[in-house]
C-alpha cells in the first residue's frame, strides 16, 4: 500500500484449481466476491496512487454457515480477511477464524498507531499500514477440509510482502492439523517427494531466469528447498481422498523478490502413500 491505497489480495487460484476438480468459489454473504487474480501475479503491480476511500470500521459478522469477507479502508490502515462458506459451515472452525480475524485486525491497528506516532516524532511521512488474509477452498472431502491462504502486509518498508498459509481441518476429530501431521514425520514427507519436487522447482526457475539452475553454485537461490519447510496443502481431484499435494513458496524463499512465487503441484504416488501414518492412509489414494 502507498499513501493509504489498499493492496488487493491475490488468491493462489491456479494451484488451488490444479489440486481440485472443478474449482469454484463460494458466494460471499457480506460483499460480492471479486474475480480472483491469477496466482503468482506481482503484488507490486496492484499498487496505484489513487486516494483511499474511507469505509466505516467493522463489518457485520458472517451468518452461520456462510462465507465471510471483511474489508476496512482508511488513512491509518487497510485490512482484509475472508474465508469461504465451507469453513463457515463448521462451527469450531468458524469460531477459530473469527477469533483470528479479530486478533489480526487489532494487531494491525496497534502497529499502525505506533507507526504513525513514530513518523510524527521523527518528522517523516506516514503511509498507512495494510494487511490481509484470504482463505480459499482447496478440497472439501467427507472427513477433511483443506484451505490455502494468501497473506499480505505493508508496514512502511520498500515494498509490500506476501506469503502463503495452509489450514487443514479434521472433521472427524473436529480440530486443526497440518498437512505434515498426516505423515510419519516431516523428514519422511520430504524424502517421499524431494527429488521430483526439486526437479519441478528448477524447471520453473529456469523458465523465469532463462538459464539452467546449478544447485552446486553456492548461491542460496540455486539450492533446492526442503518442501516440508514451505507451505504444504493437500488437494483432491476425486472429491473423496487426497490424491494431489502442493508446495507454496513465497518471495525470497526460492529466488529473489522479483521472481515472485513458486507453486509446485505433485500427484500422490506410492512413495507418498508409504510415508503416511497408518491411521490416515484411508484419506489418501494414488492419483489416477
Secondary structure as UniProt FT lines:
FT   TURN            3..4
FT   HELIX           13..18
FT   TURN            39..40
FT   HELIX           43..46
FT   TURN            64..65
FT   STRAND          68..73
FT   STRAND          77..83
FT   HELIX           85..88
FT   HELIX           91..122
FT   STRAND          129..140
FT   STRAND          144..154
FT   STRAND          161..170
FT   TURN            171..174
FT   STRAND          175..177
FT   HELIX           179..182
FT   HELIX           186..209
FT   TURN            215..216
FT   TURN            220..222
FT   HELIX           227..229
FT   STRAND          231..235
FT   STRAND          244..249
FT   TURN            251..253
FT   HELIX           257..259
FT   STRAND          262..267
FT   HELIX           270..274
FT   HELIX           278..283
//
